[in-house]
Amino acid sequence: MVDFMLAAVVSAFLNIGLLGVAIGTYVQNLRVIRSYYTSGLVLVAFLLMIQNIVIVLFWFTLYMDDKALMMSADMVAHYLFSINVIQTIGLSVLVWITRR
């Protein structure tokens, strides 16, 4: 059986890395191109990074606190995994296009 919560957290870490690359690229562009669009890209990528960090903290909190909470989290883990994998695919495409 696949541990969907662990896979979701691995995907969240991958998303954090991809967002780090995107933010780095956008900040470099922001230094050259001062525009609301570039600033918006930095802000959106930063907010998505916060979301993924919260997912990782959520996982650690649930799995370290209480067995009943862990069982509740396992019931929805496959949904979180699906969302994170879709986000990973989207961010991979975004970073690939951004870095070209």
Phi, psi and omega per residue, in radians:
M1 nan 2.429 -3.135
V2 -1.473 2.319 3.049
D3 -1.479 1.691 -3.044
F4 -1.118 -0.599 -3.123
M5 -1.167 -0.738 3.097
L6 -1.120 -0.735 3.110
A7 -1.123 -0.644 3.099
A8 -1.129 -0.671 3.133
V9 -1.213 -0.694 3.080
V10 -1.071 -0.747 3.090
S11 -1.113 -0.662 3.103
A12 -1.120 -0.712 3.079
F13 -1.101 -0.701 3.092
L14 -1.105 -0.714 3.095
N15 -1.088 -0.698 3.112
I16 -1.079 -0.735 3.095
G17 -1.108 -0.802 3.117
L18 -1.084 -0.710 3.114
L19 -1.188 -0.569 3.050
G20 -1.075 -0.747 3.092
V21 -1.119 -0.782 -3.133
A22 -1.101 -0.793 -3.139
I23 -1.092 -0.748 3.098
G24 -1.010 -0.768 3.127
T25 -1.155 -0.760 -3.123
Y26 -1.155 -0.637 3.112
V27 -1.171 -0.691 3.056
Q28 -1.051 -0.755 3.112
N29 -1.165 -0.612 -3.136
L30 -1.114 -0.589 3.113
R31 -1.155 -0.542 -3.115
V32 -1.625 -0.781 -3.056
I33 -1.954 1.723 3.119
R34 -1.455 1.760 3.104
S35 -2.572 2.803 3.098
Y36 -1.126 -0.606 -3.134
Y37 -1.077 -0.845 3.138
T38 -1.137 -0.715 3.081
S39 -1.087 -0.694 3.110
G40 -1.115 -0.670 3.092
L41 -1.085 -0.747 3.108
V42 -1.095 -0.785 -3.118
L43 -1.108 -0.819 -3.127
V44 -1.102 -0.782 3.134
A45 -1.104 -0.685 3.113
F46 -1.119 -0.742 3.120
L47 -1.147 -0.680 3.062
L48 -1.122 -0.616 3.092
M49 -1.144 -0.733 3.090
I50 -1.052 -0.725 3.116
Q51 -1.019 -0.778 -3.128
N52 -1.218 -0.595 3.059
I53 -1.147 -0.689 3.094
V54 -1.107 -0.669 3.099
I55 -1.053 -0.771 3.136
V56 -1.137 -0.783 3.112
L57 -1.114 -0.667 3.083
F58 -1.036 -0.786 -3.138
W59 -1.091 -0.854 -3.138
F60 -1.078 -0.715 -3.137
T61 -1.109 -0.830 -3.111
L62 -1.142 -0.689 -3.062
Y63 -1.418 -0.270 -3.124
M64 -1.751 -0.355 -3.025
D65 -1.472 -1.017 -2.919
D66 -2.625 2.459 3.139
K67 -1.150 -0.622 3.116
A68 -1.142 -0.722 3.079
L69 -1.117 -0.681 3.127
M70 -1.078 -0.720 3.129
M71 -1.163 -0.656 3.089
S72 -1.132 -0.730 3.129
A73 -1.139 -0.652 3.122
D74 -1.110 -0.490 -3.134
M75 -1.187 -0.506 -3.121
V76 -1.923 0.112 -3.041
A77 -1.094 -0.629 -3.112
H78 -1.175 -0.504 3.065
Y79 -1.226 -0.780 3.111
L80 -1.086 -0.710 3.098
F81 -1.066 -0.801 -3.134
S82 -1.059 -0.787 3.125
I83 -1.070 -0.774 -3.110
N84 -1.168 -0.685 3.139
V85 -1.165 -0.731 3.089
I86 -1.082 -0.714 3.106
Q87 -1.145 -0.681 3.108
T88 -1.073 -0.767 3.122
I89 -1.097 -0.811 3.130
G90 -1.088 -0.748 3.122
L91 -1.183 -0.604 3.094
S92 -1.084 -0.773 3.096
V93 -1.126 -0.756 3.134
L94 -1.068 -0.804 3.132
V95 -1.153 -0.688 3.125
W96 -1.077 -0.799 3.130
I97 -1.176 -0.715 -3.118
T98 -1.107 -0.701 -3.066
R99 -1.398 -0.194 -3.127
R100 -1.243 nan nan
